[in-house]
Amino acid sequence: MAAVTVLGGCGGGVPAGPGGSSTSTPQPSSTSGATPDPTSDLVAPHDEENAAATRRQDPSPSDSSAARAALPTVRSALETQRRRGEIGVDETRATVLGLGYGEDDVEVIDIQEHLGDPAATPGVLVGVVTGPRTCLVGAVTQRRVTLEVDGTGPPGEYRCVAPITH
């Protein structure tokens, strides 16, 4: 005679049959009918509220339109600069300022310094404010230029290039 141990909430066991295999029948773990979230203990209780202060703002339709219109011009200028082998902070800042953007609307940050890693890809992170809630955000490295339209950072947090902690 075989003994079967059933643990509460783990499902009902079926004793091994003549072939030596056993099967398990899933049992609900609560009587409410709700399926428990297996990751609920991995997220802080107020994570959504706390993270809200670090999320980018949604650009208005007019902001997005202006940024999309500026994107090819800025990308082309940065690509020309990159092909000359100029991927530093000063060169990139000068390129973007030369397109008519104001000092306060241009962020250029050395990638290795930003990451605190001298082994990181050489180049710069670029942020260009194109509207009240819109930026062009990307990077210039030896291999390529990346640039996309995105919202600005939350007021008081950052403009275009998010700090490494975000």
VOMAR-572919 format. One record per atom (N, C-alpha, C): x negated, z negated, y; residue in one letter. Coordinates in steps of 0.02 Angstrom, whole numbers, padded with zeros to 5 digits, always signed. Example, Ala and Ser with C-alpha at 12.3 -4.5 7.8 and 13.67 -1.06 7.14 Angstrom:
<sites>
-00660-00390-00284A-00615-00390-00225A-00660-00390-00165A-00642-00354-00112S-00684-00357-00053S-00645-00394+00002S
</sites>
This chain:
<sites>
-00042+00000-00059M+00000+00000+00000M-00044+00000+00062M-00033+00045+00109A-00073+00051+00169A-00041+00012+00225A-00082-00020+00265A-00056-00058+00323A-00063-00014+00385A-00013-00017+00427V-00013+00022+00489V-00008-00027+00547V-00053-00020+00595T-00050-00063+00654T-00026-00020+00712T+00025-00043+00747V+00051-00008+00805V+00036-00051+00866V+00002-00020+00915L-00013-00055+00977L+00038-00034+01029L+00065-00081+01065G+00115-00065+01115G+00089-00015+01166G+00127+00037+01179G+00110+00086+01230G+00061+00139+01207G+00037+00135+01146C-00013+00183+01122C+00018+00236+01077C+00082+00234+01065G+00113+00283+01022G+00121+00255+00952G+00167+00282+00916G+00180+00258+00848G+00137+00295+00799G+00107+00258+00754G+00065+00289+00704G+00107+00306+00643G+00088+00358+00609V+00119+00377+00546V+00065+00370+00494V+00079+00332+00441P+00027+00321+00391P+00004+00387+00360P-00057+00386+00336A-00086+00445+00305A-00043+00466+00246A-00032+00531+00240G+00006+00557+00184G-00040+00571+00126G-00014+00603+00075P-00053+00616+00016P-00115+00658+00030P-00115+00701+00082G-00173+00742+00097G-00226+00705+00137G-00214+00643+00156G-00263+00603+00191G-00260+00611+00266G-00216+00654+00294S-00214+00661+00366S-00157+00619+00394S-00163+00602+00457S-00109+00565+00489S-00089+00601+00552S-00030+00588+00576T-00007+00617+00639T+00012+00561+00686T+00016+00577+00749S+00035+00528+00799S+00092+00557+00839S+00142+00517+00852T+00199+00538+00892T+00192+00506+00960T+00188+00546+01014P+00181+00516+01081P+00242+00474+01098P+00230+00418+01130Q+00283+00373+01151Q+00279+00364+01226Q+00336+00360+01261P+00333+00349+01333P+00301+00282+01348P+00263+00278+01403S+00227+00217+01418S+00266+00173+01466S+00322+00198+01494S+00363+00155+01536S+00435+00174+01526S+00479+00128+01543T+00550+00141+01534T+00581+00174+01595T+00544+00181+01650S+00572+00210+01710S+00577+00286+01706S+00543+00316+01659G+00544+00388+01653G+00491+00422+01696G+00459+00385+01741A+00407+00413+01784A+00342+00419+01745A+00307+00473+01756T+00243+00483+01724T+00190+00450+01767T+00151+00404+01738P+00100+00371+01778P+00045+00420+01798P+00017+00410+01857D-00038+00452+01882D-00103+00424+01856D-00138+00460+01811P-00199+00433+01781P-00256+00425+01832P-00250+00455+01891T-00304+00449+01941T-00286+00399+01996T-00228+00367+01991S-00206+00324+02045S-00255+00268+02060S-00292+00245+02011D-00339+00191+02022D-00406+00217+02051D-00412+00284+02057L-00474+00314+02084L-00469+00327+02159L-00411+00319+02189V-00400+00334+02259V-00381+00269+02295V-00414+00256+02351A-00398+00197+02390A-00325+00199+02411A-00293+00141+02417P-00222+00139+02434P-00205+00175+02499P-00249+00173+02548H-00235+00204+02613H-00280+00264+02626H-00302+00297+02573D-00348+00353+02579D-00320+00409+02624D-00257+00426+02614E-00226+00480+02653E-00226+00463+02727E-00208+00401+02744E-00207+00379+02814E-00278+00379+02843E-00325+00352+02805N-00394+00347+02829N-00426+00416+02838N-00411+00463+02794A-00440+00529+02798A-00410+00571+02854A-00350+00553+02877A-00316+00593+02928A-00359+00598+02992A-00397+00546+03007A-00437+00547+03068A-00498+00593+03064A-00513+00618+03004T-00572+00662+02997T-00553+00735+02985T-00488+00749+02977R-00466+00818+02963R-00467+00861+03025R-00483+00924+03014R-00482+00972+03069R-00411+00982+03093R-00405+00998+03158Q-00340+01012+03187Q-00318+01082+03166Q-00253+01092+03162D-00227+01158+03148D-00226+01197+03213D-00257+01255+03214P-00257+01294+03276P-00188+01324+03289P-00172+01334+03352S-00109+01367+03370S-00116+01441+03352S-00061+01477+03346P-00066+01549+03332P-00107+01586+03384P-00100+01569+03448S-00139+01604+03499S-00213+01587+03493S-00229+01523+03477D-00299+01504+03466D-00329+01543+03408D-00292+01548+03353S-00316+01584+03294S-00328+01657+03309S-00282+01686+03347S-00287+01757+03364S-00350+01770+03406S-00362+01727+03456A-00421+01734+03498A-00485+01726+03457A-00485+01679+03411A-00545+01667+03369A-00558+01727+03323A-00504+01754+03293R-00513+01812+03249R-00538+01872+03288R-00518+01878+03351A-00541+01934+03393A-00615+01925+03410A-00638+01863+03419A-00708+01849+03437A-00755+01852+03377A-00728+01841+03318L-00769+01836+03257L-00817+01895+03246L-00794+01958+03248P-00841+02013+03235P-00899+02017+03285P-00885+02003+03348T-00937+02006+03400T-00990+01953+03388T-00968+01892+03375V-01015+01837+03364V-01054+01849+03300V-01020+01869+03247R-01054+01881+03183R-01106+01936+03190R-01089+01990+03224S-01135+02045+03234S-01198+02024+03272S-01188+01985+03325A-01246+01961+03364A-01290+01915+03322A-01260+01872+03283L-01299+01827+03240L-01334+01866+03184L-01302+01917+03159E-01333+01958+03106E-01393+01996+03134E-01388+02022+03194T-01445+02056+03226T-01503+02007+03234T-01488+01948+03257Q-01539+01895+03264Q-01571+01879+03197Q-01530+01871+03145R-01556+01854+03079R-01602+01908+03053R-01584+01971+03062R-01626+02026+03039R-01695+02026+03072R-01699+01999+03133R-01764+01992+03167R-01804+01933+03139R-01774+01895+03094G-01807+01837+03066G-01800+01774+03108G-01755+01775+03156E-01744+01718+03201E-01685+01677+03176E-01700+01620+03146I-01647+01578+03118I-01651+01507+03145I-01684+01497+03201G-01693+01430+03229G-01638+01411+03277G-01639+01348+03297V-01590+01320+03343V-01592+01356+03410V-01651+01362+03439D-01657+01391+03507D-01634+01464+03508D-01656+01504+03459E-01636+01574+03457E-01561+01582+03448E-01532+01542+03404T-01461+01547+03391T-01420+01526+03451T-01440+01472+03482R-01405+01448+03543R-01408+01503+03596R-01466+01533+03607A-01474+01585+03657A-01430+01646+03641A-01426+01663+03578T-01385+01720+03557T-01312+01708+03575T-01286+01650+03557V-01215+01635+03569V-01201+01626+03644V-01245+01593+03679L-01236+01585+03751L-01238+01653+03786L-01279+01698+03760G-01283+01766+03787G-01218+01806+03780G-01173+01782+03737L-01108+01815+03729L-01057+01789+03780L-01078+01741+03821G-01034+01716+03874G-01002+01649+03860G-01019+01616+03805Y-00991+01550+03791Y-01028+01498+03832Y-00993+01444+03851G-01023+01391+03890G-01064+01344+03848G-01111+01310+03881E-01154+01260+03847E-01114+01210+03805E-01059+01186+03833D-01019+01135+03798D-00979+01163+03739D-00976+01229+03734D-00937+01260+03680D-00979+01284+03622D-01044+01271+03623V-01089+01296+03571V-01126+01238+03539V-01119+01233+03473E-01157+01184+03433E-01202+01222+03385E-01266+01205+03386V-01313+01234+03339V-01355+01176+03312V-01355+01168+03246I-01388+01110+03215I-01432+01135+03158I-01494+01113+03156D-01540+01129+03102D-01513+01103+03036D-01508+01145+02986I-01479+01126+02921I-01520+01071+02888I-01586+01078+02887Q-01628+01028+02853Q-01622+00960+02887Q-01620+00959+02954E-01612+00895+02990E-01542+00866+02978E-01492+00909+02979H-01423+00886+02970H-01414+00853+02902H-01444+00883+02851L-01439+00856+02784L-01490+00801+02769L-01541+00796+02813G-01594+00748+02801G-01635+00767+02740G-01642+00832+02728D-01676+00857+02668D-01721+00915+02686D-01787+00903+02689P-01833+00958+02706P-01835+01014+02654P-01807+01003+02595A-01805+01054+02544A-01741+01097+02548A-01696+01079+02594A-01634+01118+02601A-01649+01187+02628A-01602+01232+02622T-01609+01300+02647T-01625+01299+02721T-01679+01333+02742P-01694+01337+02814P-01640+01378+02850P-01624+01357+02910G-01575+01392+02950G-01537+01343+02994G-01481+01368+03020V-01442+01326+03066V-01368+01330+03049V-01333+01276+03066L-01260+01275+03065L-01238+01292+03135L-01184+01330+03140V-01160+01354+03205V-01087+01337+03214V-01070+01312+03273G-01000+01301+03291G-00989+01328+03361G-00938+01368+03370V-00922+01397+03435V-00849+01384+03449V-00836+01346+03502V-00767+01331+03522V-00738+01394+03553V-00683+01419+03525T-00651+01479+03550T-00583+01466+03580T-00558+01406+03574G-00493+01387+03601G-00486+01312+03599G-00432+01285+03626P-00423+01212+03628P-00428+01178+03560P-00406+01213+03507R-00408+01183+03440R-00439+01230+03388R-00482+01275+03410T-00509+01324+03364T-00583+01335+03374T-00618+01344+03318C-00691+01357+03319C-00707+01415+03272C-00764+01445+03284L-00797+01486+03234L-00849+01441+03205L-00851+01434+03140V-00896+01388+03106V-00934+01426+03051V-00999+01415+03047G-01038+01448+02995G-01110+01429+02995G-01152+01475+02970A-01224+01461+02964A-01263+01527+02970A-01325+01519+02992V-01372+01575+02993V-01432+01553+02952V-01445+01589+02898T-01504+01576+02856T-01543+01641+02848T-01599+01637+02814Q-01640+01697+02804Q-01601+01751+02766Q-01557+01732+02722R-01522+01779+02679R-01457+01807+02709R-01422+01766+02750R-01357+01790+02774R-01330+01749+02833R-01276+01778+02861V-01237+01744+02913V-01168+01732+02883V-01144+01671+02888T-01075+01656+02869T-01040+01632+02931T-00979+01652+02940L-00941+01632+02999L-00867+01639+02984L-00828+01588+03001E-00756+01590+02989E-00719+01553+03044E-00655+01567+03049V-00612+01533+03097V-00589+01468+03066V-00592+01414+03105D-00569+01349+03081D-00545+01308+03140D-00511+01255+03126G-00488+01210+03179G-00544+01166+03204G-00536+01139+03263T-00585+01091+03289T-00577+01026+03252T-00627+00984+03260G-00623+00918+03230G-00573+00875+03268G-00557+00817+03240P-00511+00772+03273P-00540+00747+03339P-00499+00737+03390P-00525+00713+03454P-00566+00649+03445P-00624+00649+03476G-00668+00590+03471G-00712+00588+03410G-00703+00634+03363E-00743+00634+03302E-00799+00686+03305E-00781+00749+03310Y-00829+00803+03315Y-00793+00865+03341Y-00830+00914+03366R-00799+00974+03392R-00791+01026+03336R-00846+01058+03316C-00841+01112+03266C-00879+01095+03202C-00941+01072+03207V-00982+01058+03149V-00971+00985+03129V-00941+00976+03071A-00925+00907+03047A-00990+00870+03030A-00992+00806+03045P-01049+00766+03023P-01053+00766+02946P-01110+00753+02920I-01122+00755+02848I-01075+00707+02810I-01053+00654+02841T-01009+00606+02808T-00939+00632+02800T-00921+00687+02833H-00852+00713+02827H-00852+00767+02776H
</sites>
